[in-house]
Amino acid sequence: MRRLSVIVALGATLGMLGGLVTASPALAGRGPKWELQDIGPFTLPASFCGFRIHVTVPAARVYEKVLKTSDGSMTTLSTGSLKLTFTNLGNGKAVTENVGGPSKLTFHPDGSLTVQQRGHTGLFLSPADAQRFGLPAVSVLTGHVTQQIANGSRVSVSLRGHVLVNVCAALS
């Protein structure tokens, strides 16, 4: 579940970027039950922006804590700092952005998922979802983002804030 939580917190399409994150022991000073996440690079297919985007992680100190709620849900809290560099593999253009969150993911007993993100966050949407929700396919947002996911599909995405960077446009 920890692998999925940071991936979803980044807004990636579920299941598409498996293996992006692994847990490592928490560092002293963060507190009990917090685990430092090891986040690796990945490449987005051209279906997102019309060109492939390689995403690297120049700075990551992301911590997670998993809690069980009284209704049987599992909640994953994520906090820390995270910078991603997005590089267009076709023309070499690159931008580096802060997407550190924090985020709260709630895995409900019915299998659905609620993702709440605040601050600067990354969002990766399929072209169909980008059109449906009126947001760029790959973007950096600020404010409060809430996503509802059921049966592996986004049911809703709401943004109380604004788009800081339309990554597709910036790298074109």
C-alpha positions in Angstrom: 0.0 0.0 0.0 2.9 2.4 0.7 4.1 2.1 -2.9 0.7 3.0 -4.2 0.2 6.0 -1.8 3.0 8.2 -3.1 2.2 7.3 -6.7 -1.4 8.3 -6.2 -0.4 11.4 -4.2 1.6 12.4 -7.2 -1.6 12.0 -9.1 -0.3 9.2 -11.4 -2.7 6.9 -13.2 -3.3 3.9 -10.9 -1.2 0.9 -11.6 0.7 2.6 -14.4 3.8 3.6 -12.5 4.2 0.6 -10.2 7.6 0.3 -8.6 8.2 4.0 -8.3 8.4 4.1 -4.5 9.8 1.8 -1.9 9.9 2.2 1.9 13.0 2.5 3.9 13.5 2.8 7.7 12.5 6.1 9.2 15.2 8.5 10.1 15.6 9.7 13.6 13.7 12.8 14.4 10.6 12.3 12.3 8.8 10.3 15.0 7.4 6.8 15.5 5.7 5.0 12.6 6.9 7.4 10.0 8.9 5.9 7.1 11.1 7.6 4.7 10.1 6.8 1.1 12.6 6.1 -1.7 11.2 7.6 -4.8 12.8 6.7 -8.2 12.7 8.1 -11.7 10.0 7.1 -14.2 9.0 7.9 -17.8 5.5 9.0 -18.8 4.3 7.7 -22.2 3.6 10.1 -25.0 -0.2 9.6 -24.4 0.0 12.2 -21.6 1.4 15.2 -23.6 2.1 14.0 -27.1 5.7 13.3 -26.2 7.5 11.1 -23.6 8.4 12.8 -20.3 11.2 11.5 -18.1 10.7 12.4 -14.5 13.7 12.4 -12.1 13.8 13.2 -8.4 16.6 15.7 -7.6 15.4 16.1 -4.0 13.2 13.8 -1.9 12.6 13.6 1.8 9.0 12.2 1.8 7.7 10.5 5.0 4.6 8.3 5.3 2.6 7.0 8.2 -0.2 4.5 7.9 -3.2 4.6 10.3 -6.2 2.3 10.6 -9.5 4.1 11.3 -12.4 2.8 13.3 -14.5 2.1 10.2 -11.8 -0.2 8.8 -10.3 2.3 6.4 -6.6 2.7 6.0 -5.3 6.2 6.0 -1.8 7.1 4.7 -0.4 10.5 5.7 2.5 11.8 3.6 4.7 14.9 4.3 8.1 16.2 3.6 9.8 17.7 0.6 9.8 16.5 -3.0 11.1 18.1 -6.2 10.6 16.5 -9.6 12.4 17.4 -12.8 10.2 16.8 -15.9 12.2 16.4 -19.2 10.7 16.3 -22.7 12.7 13.4 -24.3 12.1 14.8 -27.7 13.5 18.3 -27.4 15.5 18.2 -24.1 13.4 21.0 -22.4 13.2 20.5 -18.6 11.5 22.1 -15.6 12.0 21.3 -11.9 9.1 21.8 -9.6 8.3 21.4 -5.9 5.5 18.9 -5.4 5.9 18.0 -1.7 2.3 18.1 -0.6 1.3 17.1 2.1 -1.3 14.5 1.3 -3.8 12.2 2.9 -5.0 9.0 1.2 -7.9 7.0 2.6 -8.4 3.5 1.3 -12.1 2.7 2.1 -13.4 -0.8 2.9 -15.4 -0.8 -0.4 -12.1 -0.5 -2.3 -12.5 3.1 -3.2 -9.9 5.8 -2.5 -10.0 9.4 -1.4 -6.9 11.5 -2.1 -6.6 14.9 -0.4 -3.5 17.0 -1.3 -2.5 20.5 -0.1 0.3 22.9 -1.0 2.2 22.2 -4.2 1.4 18.9 -5.7 1.8 17.1 -9.0 -1.2 15.7 -10.9 -1.0 13.2 -13.8 -4.3 12.7 -15.7 -5.1 10.6 -18.7 -6.0 12.8 -21.7 -9.7 11.8 -21.3 -9.6 12.7 -17.6 -7.8 15.9 -18.3 -10.6 16.9 -20.7 -13.3 15.7 -18.3 -12.0 17.6 -15.3 -10.7 20.7 -17.2 -7.1 20.4 -16.0 -3.8 19.8 -17.9 -2.7 16.1 -18.3 0.5 16.8 -16.4 0.6 19.7 -14.0 1.8 21.2 -10.7 -1.1 22.6 -8.6 -1.3 24.7 -5.5 -4.2 24.8 -3.0 -6.4 21.9 -2.0 -7.0 19.0 -4.5 -9.5 16.2 -3.7 -9.8 13.1 -5.9 -12.3 10.2 -5.6 -11.2 7.0 -7.2 -13.4 3.9 -7.5 -12.9 0.7 -9.5 -9.5 2.0 -10.7 -11.0 5.1 -12.3 -11.2 8.7 -11.2 -14.7 9.6 -10.3 -14.0 13.2 -9.4 -11.2 15.8 -9.1 -11.8 19.1 -7.5 -9.3 21.9 -7.1 -9.6 24.8 -4.7 -6.5 26.7 -5.9 -4.9 27.0 -9.3 -2.6 25.4 -11.8 1.0 26.7 -11.2 2.6 24.9 -14.2 1.0 23.1 -17.1 4.0 20.8 -17.7 3.0 19.7 -21.2 2.8 23.3 -22.3 6.1 24.2 -20.5 8.0 21.4 -22.3 6.5 21.8 -25.7 
